[in-house]
Structures are given as structure tokens and as C-alpha cells.
Amino acid sequence: MDQALLELLRGCDTPTVCNAIEVAQGKRGFSNFTRGTMVCSAPAEPAIVGYAVTAQLAARAPSTEPAETVRARRMAYYRAMYDAKKPSIAVVEDLDYPDAIGAYWGEVNTTIHKAFGMSGALTNGVVRDLGDLPSGFPVIAGSVGPSHGFVHVVSLGQTVDVLGLKVSQGDLVHADRHGAVVVPPDIIPKLADAVEKLRRSERVVLEPMRSGITTFDEFEEVWKRFESSRT
């Protein structure tokens, strides 16, 4: 992924990327996206785009492992985030979901991850400290809550599940207030052209509708051109 593609994707919302993947594949049915409604800490900021650094955590009960083991894994987690290929996204599965109560993503952790050069975070877990989070590091989360509970890192680097989206270490993720998708590796070289083709086809219907039509026959003609542009 070169800089031009990165900037293009940051300027797209996630529905556009989801549709563009289908354009590149030449068919409908792409399904590697989140389900349900997510919370975005910074809905007005650009989408987050980057390679996934994965982990799992839990917070409803204290860890039963020795304190030194928990501490060592926490430092290994931070090291993995720090060393990650950039642009990068922290993709963290909360194993307590759908009863997650521990907000790992608050002012402290978001500031740390931003300082590591990461683009944002995607989680099925909890975010807090809204209004105090640093700019330029959106968190796409499963819920908002006040407590950190007994939050602790459980594992690193495995495939995780965030609201139905399977994400493996190194996957290219695009996320915003609509949710997230994983971009298939074979689609990445085709994605810029697919986004432009998608935008061209949408202009076929959007421009005349925004300008205004006077008869339904006009609409039928516009729709015919729109369907033709999509094939």
C-alpha cells in the first residue's frame, strides 16, 4: 500500500470501501465486515486505515495468573504495538463480550498508542473518557462505559473476532463510525481504480437527482444509465 492509496482510503468512508471491494471482485457478497452498531469516539475525524496488531483482553474478573506473568504480557503487548508495521491499528477482542464492562480504551491508553505512531483502535469492548481522548486516534468500540474493571491482556497476535469481523495479524483494516472491514490482500492493488469506478457510477444517479427531475420518466432513464454503469 503506497502513500497515495493510504490517503485515498483515509478520505473514504467504510461503506465506500466495502462497496469498492465488491466492484474490484466483480460481484456482490463480500462479507468480512462488522455487524451491529458500533461507537466511534471521533466521528468527524477521517477513517482509520492500517495493518492489524491483534490481542485479546478480559476485565470482568481479575486474572488468575501470577502478577509477574500479567505484567510481562502487558509489556509484550505494548512492545508489539510499538514495533508494528505502520500504518497500524490496534484490533483488540474483549473476551467478555457481549457483557464487556472494562474500558481499556481511555485517555491513558489512547495517548500511549498514539505516541507509538498507531492510527486508531478497533474493539468489541469498551471506550471511556470521551472528550479527553487525543485527536488523531479514533476508537471504534462496542460500547461506552465508566469503569476499567479488572482489565488485563490475555493473548497476543492471534486471529480475533470483533462483532463478527475476523481479523488476523497484519490484515489491512478500514474502520470509521459505520464499523470496519478487512480488505482482501488480492484486492489492494485494484482498490484505487475500484473506488474511482464506484464514484463515477454513483455520480450518474446522484448528480441528476440533486439537480432535480420533473418526470418519473427522467428518473427511469437515469436509473437505467446507473444500472448500466455498475455492470
C-alpha positions in Angstrom: 0.0 0.0 0.0 1.6 3.2 -1.2 1.1 6.7 0.3 -1.4 7.7 -2.4 -3.6 4.7 -1.7 -3.3 5.3 2.0 -4.5 8.9 1.6 -7.3 7.8 -0.7 -8.6 5.3 1.8 -8.4 7.8 4.7 -10.6 10.1 2.6 -13.2 7.3 2.0 -15.9 6.2 4.5 -16.0 2.5 5.2 -19.2 1.9 3.2 -17.4 3.2 0.2 -14.5 0.8 0.8 -17.0 -2.1 1.3 -18.7 -1.3 -2.0 -15.4 -0.8 -3.8 -14.2 -4.3 -2.7 -17.2 -5.7 -4.4 -16.5 -3.6 -7.5 -13.0 -5.0 -7.6 -14.3 -8.5 -7.1 -16.9 -8.1 -9.8 -19.7 -9.4 -7.7 -21.8 -8.9 -4.6 -21.4 -11.0 -1.4 -18.3 -9.6 0.3 -18.9 -10.4 4.0 -15.8 -9.6 6.0 -17.3 -6.7 7.9 -18.6 -5.9 11.4 -22.2 -6.5 12.4 -24.3 -4.3 14.5 -23.9 -0.7 15.7 -20.5 0.5 16.9 -19.4 3.6 18.8 -16.9 6.0 17.3 -15.0 8.3 19.7 -14.3 10.8 16.9 -17.0 10.5 14.2 -15.8 13.7 12.5 -12.2 12.6 12.0 -11.0 10.6 8.9 -11.3 6.9 8.8 -8.6 4.8 10.4 -6.6 2.7 8.0 -3.8 0.3 8.8 -2.4 -3.2 9.4 -3.9 -5.0 12.3 -2.0 -5.7 15.5 -4.2 -8.2 17.4 -4.8 -9.0 21.0 -7.4 -10.3 23.4 -8.3 -9.0 26.9 -10.8 -9.6 29.7 -12.0 -7.4 32.6 -14.9 -8.9 34.4 -12.7 -10.7 36.9 -9.1 -10.5 38.0 -6.5 -12.6 36.2 -5.7 -15.9 38.0 -2.2 -15.9 36.6 0.8 -14.6 38.7 1.2 -10.9 38.7 4.6 -11.0 37.0 3.1 -13.0 34.2 0.3 -10.5 33.7 2.9 -7.7 33.8 5.2 -9.3 31.3 2.4 -9.9 28.9 1.3 -6.3 29.2 4.8 -5.2 28.3 4.9 -7.7 25.4 1.6 -6.2 24.2 3.0 -2.6 24.3 6.1 -3.8 22.5 4.1 -5.4 19.8 2.1 -2.2 19.3 5.2 0.0 19.3 7.1 -2.3 16.8 4.1 -2.7 14.5 4.5 -2.0 10.8 2.9 1.4 10.1 0.2 2.4 9.4 -1.2 0.2 12.1 -4.4 -0.3 14.0 -4.8 -2.0 17.4 -7.5 -4.6 17.0 -8.4 -6.0 20.4 -11.1 -8.5 21.2 -12.8 -8.2 24.6 -13.5 -11.8 25.6 -16.2 -10.6 28.0 -18.4 -9.5 25.0 -21.4 -9.1 24.9 -21.1 -8.4 28.7 -18.0 -6.3 28.5 -17.5 -3.9 31.4 -13.8 -2.9 31.4 -12.9 0.2 29.3 -9.3 -0.5 28.2 -9.6 2.5 25.8 -9.5 5.7 27.9 -7.3 8.8 28.0 -4.1 7.0 29.1 -4.1 4.0 26.7 -5.2 6.0 23.7 -2.4 8.6 24.3 0.1 5.7 24.6 -1.0 4.1 21.4 -1.0 7.4 19.5 2.5 8.1 20.8 3.5 4.7 19.4 2.5 6.0 15.9 -0.7 4.0 15.6 -3.7 5.2 13.6 -6.5 4.1 16.0 -8.2 1.2 17.7 -10.9 -1.3 16.8 -12.6 -3.3 19.6 -15.8 -5.0 20.6 -15.0 -3.8 24.1 -15.5 -0.5 26.0 -14.2 3.0 25.5 -14.4 5.8 28.1 -13.1 9.4 28.8 -15.0 10.8 25.8 -13.9 14.4 25.4 -10.5 13.7 26.8 -9.1 11.3 24.2 -6.3 12.6 21.9 -7.2 13.8 18.5 -6.0 11.7 15.6 -6.6 8.4 17.3 -10.2 7.3 16.8 -11.5 4.3 18.7 -14.2 2.2 17.1 -15.7 0.3 20.0 -18.6 -2.0 21.0 -19.8 0.3 23.8 -19.2 3.2 26.2 -18.7 2.7 29.9 -17.2 4.3 33.0 -15.0 1.5 34.6 -11.8 -0.2 33.7 -12.9 -3.3 35.7 -10.0 -5.8 36.1 -8.8 -5.3 32.5 -5.8 -7.4 31.5 -4.3 -8.7 28.3 -4.9 -12.4 27.8 -3.1 -13.1 24.5 -1.3 -11.5 21.5 -1.1 -12.0 17.8 -4.0 -14.5 17.2 -7.0 -14.1 14.9 -9.7 -12.1 16.8 -13.4 -11.6 16.4 -14.8 -8.1 16.6 -18.6 -8.0 16.1 -18.4 -10.8 13.6 -15.4 -9.5 11.8 -12.5 -11.9 11.8 -9.1 -10.1 11.9 -5.7 -11.7 11.7 -2.4 -10.1 12.5 -1.3 -8.0 9.6 -4.7 -7.7 7.9 -5.4 -4.3 6.2 -8.3 -2.8 8.2 -10.5 0.2 7.3 -12.8 1.5 10.0 -15.0 4.5 10.9 -18.3 5.3 12.6 -20.0 2.7 10.4 -17.8 -0.2 11.6 -14.9 -1.9 9.9 -13.8 -4.2 7.0 -10.8 -6.3 6.2 -9.5 -5.6 2.7 -8.6 -8.9 0.9 -4.9 -8.8 0.0 -5.5 -9.5 -3.7 -7.9 -6.5 -3.8 -5.3 -4.0 -2.5 -3.7 -3.3 -6.0 -7.1 -2.9 -7.5 -8.7 -0.7 -4.8 -7.9 2.8 -6.1 -9.4 2.0 -9.5 -12.4 0.4 -7.9 -13.1 3.4 -5.7 -13.0 5.7 -8.8 -15.3 3.4 -10.8 -17.7 3.3 -7.8 -17.7 7.1 -7.5 -18.3 7.5 -11.3 -21.2 5.2 -11.3 -22.8 6.9 -8.2 -22.4 10.3 -9.9 -24.6 9.0 -12.7 -27.6 9.0 -10.4 -26.6 11.5 -7.7 -26.0 14.5 -9.9 -29.3 14.5 -11.7 -31.2 13.7 -8.5 -29.6 16.6 -6.7 -30.2 18.9 -9.7 -33.8 17.9 -9.8 -36.0 16.0 -12.2 -39.5 16.9 -13.5 -40.9 13.5 -14.5 -40.7 9.9 -13.4 -39.6 9.0 -17.0 -36.5 11.1 -16.4 -35.8 9.0 -13.3 -36.3 5.8 -15.1 -33.7 6.9 -17.7 -31.3 8.0 -15.1 -31.7 4.6 -13.3 -31.1 2.7 -16.5 -27.8 4.6 -17.0 -26.9 3.9 -13.4 -27.5 0.2 -13.6 -25.5 0.1 -16.9 -22.6 1.9 -15.3 -22.4 -0.7 -12.4 -22.1 -3.7 -14.7 
